[in-house]
Amino acid sequence: MKLLLRGWWWMVDYLYAGWWQLRSIFRRRCPDSYAVGEPSLPAIVLLPGVYETWIFLEPAAQRLNALGYRVFSVPGLGINGRAIPESAEILARTLADLASVQGVSRCILLAHSKGGLIGKHAMLDAALTHPDDAGPTVAALARPMEILGMVAIGTPFSGSLYARYMISRTLRHFSPDDTVLLSLQAATDVNAHVVSIYSEFDPHIPGGSALPGAVNVEVPVSGHFRTLSDKTVLTAVEQAVVKLGKQP
């Protein structure tokens, strides 16, 4: 019975992903209205998963924008098929543009799956240490932009065993023994600035998405894609964003 139920979640998850992929064809750009919000709140920067666009994170984006948060995508990622280091550089350039053009001084990264690996890579690239050695703080490569932290949904921080058997080289980058992935695991300085939210059963990440040193939140839902519009997950995202935004 449990095997049949998990098979059902696999099917439902792929149907959900297919629907949002179809929607992404007709909605390439993040709405300009999302960039309107309360300047005193940190901006939200969307980092979708592999072969995804910003639209997969729209349920959370809508909810956060309604609360006053300005929301921005990273158009340069395209369908997010590039290597993680290259994608992190694209993110850094986007943050620099947001700082100079939009006047955004603080942001929180909101990521799904691969987006969380890109976000952590960018945070590590930009990590600075206080002169008094009080611990790491996170700032963007363009000094005016400060990354307060990241909320990651279903991110394979330790990789996925299934990735070893993928034909696509892009998907094989999520193998547990991938060099970039291992380097990200070894670097733990920014983990305390991450909230990792994940389902109790993720058909794509059998080992789960817990990240040592981070705030780990397991929610009682199943799936990898469909969780992005689940009310329990969205509530967890909102709570995490609010908490990260209150950091000094």
C-alpha positions as CSV (number, residue, x, y, z in Angstrom):
1,M,0.0,0.0,0.0
2,K,2.8,2.4,0.9
3,L,4.5,1.7,-2.4
4,L,1.3,2.4,-4.3
5,L,0.8,5.6,-2.4
6,R,4.3,6.8,-3.2
7,G,3.7,5.9,-6.9
8,W,0.6,8.1,-6.8
9,W,2.6,11.0,-5.4
10,W,5.2,10.6,-8.2
11,M,2.4,10.9,-10.8
12,V,0.7,13.8,-9.2
13,D,4.0,15.6,-8.7
14,Y,4.9,15.3,-12.4
15,L,1.4,16.4,-13.5
16,Y,1.7,19.5,-11.4
17,A,5.2,20.2,-12.8
18,G,3.9,19.8,-16.3
19,W,1.1,22.3,-15.8
20,W,3.5,24.9,-14.4
21,Q,5.9,24.3,-17.2
22,L,3.1,25.0,-19.7
23,R,2.2,28.2,-17.9
24,S,5.8,29.3,-18.0
25,I,5.7,29.4,-21.8
26,F,3.2,32.2,-21.7
27,R,4.5,34.0,-18.7
28,R,8.2,34.5,-19.1
29,R,8.5,37.7,-17.1
30,C,7.8,38.3,-13.4
31,P,5.0,40.9,-13.2
32,D,6.2,44.5,-12.7
33,S,3.6,44.8,-9.9
34,Y,5.6,42.4,-7.8
35,A,8.4,45.0,-7.6
36,V,6.0,47.3,-5.7
37,G,6.1,47.0,-1.9
38,E,7.3,48.4,1.4
39,P,10.9,49.6,1.1
40,S,11.5,49.0,4.8
41,L,11.1,45.2,4.2
42,P,13.8,43.1,2.6
43,A,13.2,42.3,-1.1
44,I,12.5,38.7,-2.1
45,V,14.7,37.2,-4.9
46,L,13.3,34.1,-6.6
47,L,15.6,31.1,-7.4
48,P,13.7,28.3,-9.2
49,G,14.9,24.7,-9.6
50,V,16.5,23.0,-12.6
51,Y,14.6,23.5,-15.8
52,E,12.2,25.8,-14.0
53,T,11.5,29.5,-14.3
54,W,10.3,32.0,-11.6
55,I,6.7,31.0,-12.1
56,F,7.1,27.8,-10.1
57,L,7.5,30.1,-7.0
58,E,4.6,32.3,-7.9
59,P,2.3,31.0,-5.1
60,A,4.8,32.1,-2.5
61,A,5.6,35.3,-4.4
62,Q,2.0,36.3,-4.5
63,R,1.6,35.7,-0.8
64,L,4.7,37.6,0.2
65,N,3.9,40.5,-2.2
66,A,0.5,40.8,-0.6
67,L,2.3,41.3,2.7
68,G,4.3,44.2,1.3
69,Y,7.5,42.4,0.2
70,R,8.9,43.4,-3.2
71,V,9.6,40.3,-5.3
72,F,12.1,40.0,-8.1
73,S,13.2,37.2,-10.4
74,V,16.6,36.5,-11.9
75,P,15.9,36.5,-15.7
76,G,19.5,35.6,-16.6
77,L,19.0,32.1,-15.2
78,G,16.6,31.2,-18.1
79,I,15.3,27.7,-17.5
80,N,18.1,27.2,-15.0
81,G,20.2,24.6,-16.8
82,R,23.7,26.2,-16.2
83,A,26.2,24.9,-13.7
84,I,25.8,26.1,-10.1
85,P,28.9,28.4,-10.0
86,E,27.9,30.2,-13.2
87,S,24.3,30.6,-12.0
88,A,25.6,32.0,-8.7
89,E,27.6,34.7,-10.7
90,I,24.4,35.6,-12.6
91,L,22.6,36.0,-9.3
92,A,25.4,38.2,-8.0
93,R,25.1,40.5,-11.0
94,T,21.3,40.6,-10.6
95,L,21.7,41.6,-7.0
96,A,24.1,44.4,-8.0
97,D,21.6,45.6,-10.5
98,L,18.8,45.6,-8.0
99,A,20.9,47.6,-5.6
100,S,21.9,50.2,-8.2
101,V,18.7,50.5,-10.2
102,Q,15.9,49.6,-7.8
103,G,17.7,50.9,-4.7
104,V,17.3,47.5,-2.9
105,S,19.7,47.3,0.1
106,R,18.6,44.0,1.7
107,C,17.1,40.8,0.3
108,I,16.1,37.3,1.2
109,L,16.6,34.5,-1.3
110,L,13.5,32.3,-1.9
111,A,14.6,29.1,-3.6
112,H,13.3,25.8,-4.8
113,S,15.4,22.7,-5.3
114,K,18.6,23.6,-7.3
115,G,17.9,27.2,-6.6
116,G,18.9,26.6,-3.0
117,L,22.3,25.3,-4.1
118,I,22.8,28.4,-6.3
119,G,21.7,30.6,-3.4
120,K,24.2,29.0,-0.9
121,H,27.0,29.3,-3.4
122,A,26.3,33.0,-3.9
123,M,26.1,33.5,-0.1
124,L,29.5,31.8,0.4
125,D,31.0,33.8,-2.4
126,A,29.8,37.0,-0.7
127,A,30.4,36.0,2.9
128,L,32.3,38.5,5.0
129,T,33.7,38.2,8.5
130,H,33.2,40.8,11.3
131,P,36.4,42.4,12.4
132,D,35.7,41.3,16.0
133,D,35.3,37.6,14.8
134,A,31.8,37.6,16.1
135,G,30.9,35.3,13.2
136,P,30.0,35.4,9.5
137,T,27.6,37.9,8.0
138,V,26.3,37.6,4.5
139,A,26.4,40.4,2.0
140,A,26.2,40.5,-1.8
141,L,29.2,41.0,-4.0
142,A,28.0,44.5,-4.6
143,R,28.4,45.8,-1.1
144,P,25.2,47.9,-1.0
145,M,23.1,44.7,-1.2
146,E,22.9,42.5,1.9
147,I,21.6,39.0,1.8
148,L,19.8,38.4,5.1
149,G,19.4,34.7,4.4
150,M,17.7,32.1,2.3
151,V,14.5,30.1,2.5
152,A,15.0,26.9,0.5
153,I,12.2,24.5,-0.4
154,G,13.1,20.9,-1.3
155,T,16.8,21.6,-1.9
156,P,19.1,18.6,-2.3
157,F,21.8,19.9,-0.1
158,S,23.3,16.4,0.1
159,G,22.4,15.5,-3.4
160,S,20.1,12.8,-4.7
161,L,21.0,9.1,-5.3
162,Y,18.9,9.1,-8.4
163,A,21.1,11.8,-10.1
164,R,23.9,9.2,-10.7
165,Y,21.7,7.4,-13.2
166,M,20.4,10.5,-15.1
167,I,21.3,10.8,-18.8
168,S,21.3,14.6,-18.6
169,R,24.7,16.0,-17.4
170,T,22.8,18.9,-15.8
171,L,20.9,16.4,-13.6
172,R,24.0,14.4,-12.8
173,H,25.3,17.5,-11.0
174,F,23.0,16.6,-8.1
175,S,24.9,13.3,-7.5
176,P,26.1,13.1,-3.9
177,D,29.7,12.8,-5.1
178,D,29.6,15.8,-7.4
179,T,32.6,18.0,-6.7
180,V,30.6,21.3,-6.5
181,L,28.0,19.7,-4.2
182,L,30.7,18.3,-1.9
183,S,32.4,21.7,-1.7
184,L,29.0,23.3,-0.7
185,Q,28.5,20.7,2.0
186,A,31.9,21.3,3.4
187,A,31.4,25.0,3.7
188,T,29.1,25.6,6.6
189,D,29.6,29.2,7.5
190,V,26.3,30.5,6.0
191,N,24.2,27.5,7.1
192,A,22.8,29.4,10.1
193,H,21.3,31.9,7.7
194,V,19.3,29.2,5.8
195,V,15.8,27.9,6.5
196,S,15.3,24.5,4.7
197,I,11.7,23.5,4.2
198,Y,11.0,20.0,2.9
199,S,8.2,17.4,2.7
200,E,8.1,14.2,4.6
201,F,8.3,12.3,1.3
202,D,10.1,13.8,-1.7
203,P,10.1,11.5,-4.7
204,H,13.2,13.2,-6.1
205,I,15.3,13.5,-2.9
206,P,15.2,10.2,-1.0
207,G,17.8,11.4,1.5
208,G,15.8,14.5,2.4
209,S,16.8,18.2,2.5
210,A,18.0,18.7,6.1
211,L,21.0,21.0,6.2
212,P,23.4,20.9,9.3
213,G,23.4,24.1,11.2
214,A,20.3,25.5,9.4
215,V,16.7,25.8,10.6
216,N,15.2,22.6,9.2
217,V,11.4,22.5,8.8
218,E,9.8,19.2,7.8
219,V,6.2,19.7,6.7
220,P,3.6,16.9,6.7
221,V,3.1,16.8,2.9
222,S,4.4,14.7,0.0
223,G,6.0,15.8,-3.3
224,H,8.7,17.9,-4.8
225,F,6.9,20.3,-7.1
226,R,3.3,20.3,-5.8
227,T,4.4,21.4,-2.3
228,L,5.2,24.8,-3.8
229,S,1.5,25.7,-3.7
230,D,0.6,23.8,-0.5
231,K,-0.8,26.0,2.2
232,T,1.3,24.4,5.0
233,V,4.5,25.0,3.0
234,L,3.5,28.6,2.1
235,T,2.8,29.3,5.8
236,A,6.2,27.9,6.7
237,V,7.8,30.1,4.0
238,E,6.0,33.2,5.3
239,Q,7.1,32.6,8.9
240,A,10.7,32.0,7.8
241,V,10.8,35.2,5.7
242,V,9.5,37.2,8.6
243,K,12.0,35.7,11.0
244,L,15.0,36.3,8.7
245,G,13.8,39.8,8.0
246,K,14.0,40.6,11.7
247,Q,17.7,39.8,12.0
248,P,19.9,42.7,13.0
